[in-house]
Amino acid sequence: MRRLTDNAVRAKHILEREGAPLPPDCEQMLARDLERVLAGYFDLAAPVQVNISRAGCYVVTVRAEASRPRPCAVVR
């Protein structure tokens, strides 16, 4: 029974990858880049999560949890 479950999980992952707009490596690179940028403005409490889906057009959802904003100096 375990082998059947393992095969089902493997098949699910393959289907998810096939439907994904970006390869997993590319999505991880995007998340790291966004995390680097957001860390300049916030003290991040958790890793940035990116979800990309296709619904006619691409929908990119970014989730970032921050403990507080970082001070920003504004020059006028």
C-alpha positions in Angstrom: 0.0 0.0 0.0 2.9 2.4 0.8 4.3 2.0 -2.7 0.9 3.0 -4.2 0.8 6.1 -2.0 4.4 7.0 -3.0 3.5 6.7 -6.7 0.4 8.8 -6.3 2.4 11.5 -4.5 5.1 11.4 -7.2 2.4 11.6 -10.0 0.8 14.6 -8.2 4.2 16.4 -8.1 4.8 15.8 -11.8 1.4 17.2 -12.7 1.9 20.3 -10.5 5.3 20.9 -12.2 3.8 20.5 -15.7 1.1 23.1 -14.9 3.5 25.5 -13.2 4.3 28.6 -15.2 8.0 28.7 -13.9 10.4 25.9 -13.1 10.9 25.4 -9.4 14.5 26.7 -9.5 13.3 29.9 -11.2 10.5 30.4 -8.6 13.0 29.9 -5.7 15.3 32.5 -7.3 12.4 35.0 -7.6 11.5 34.4 -3.9 15.2 35.0 -2.9 15.3 38.2 -4.9 12.1 39.5 -3.4 13.3 38.6 0.1 16.5 40.5 -0.4 14.5 43.6 -1.6 11.9 43.4 1.2 14.5 42.9 3.8 15.8 46.4 3.0 12.4 47.8 4.1 11.3 45.4 6.8 12.7 43.0 9.4 11.3 39.8 8.0 9.9 37.2 10.4 9.6 34.4 7.9 10.9 33.4 4.5 9.1 35.1 1.5 6.6 32.8 -0.2 5.7 33.2 -3.9 2.8 31.5 -5.7 2.4 31.9 -9.4 -0.7 30.6 -11.2 -2.2 31.0 -14.7 -5.8 32.1 -15.1 -5.7 33.7 -18.5 -2.9 35.9 -17.3 -0.2 35.2 -14.7 -1.2 35.9 -11.1 1.8 36.4 -8.8 1.1 36.3 -5.1 3.8 37.3 -2.6 3.5 36.6 1.1 6.0 38.2 3.5 5.7 38.4 7.3 7.6 41.2 9.0 8.1 42.0 12.6 8.5 45.7 11.9 9.4 48.2 9.2 13.0 49.5 9.0 13.5 53.2 9.4 13.6 55.1 6.1 15.5 58.4 5.7 13.6 60.8 3.4 15.6 63.7 2.0 13.6 66.7 0.9 
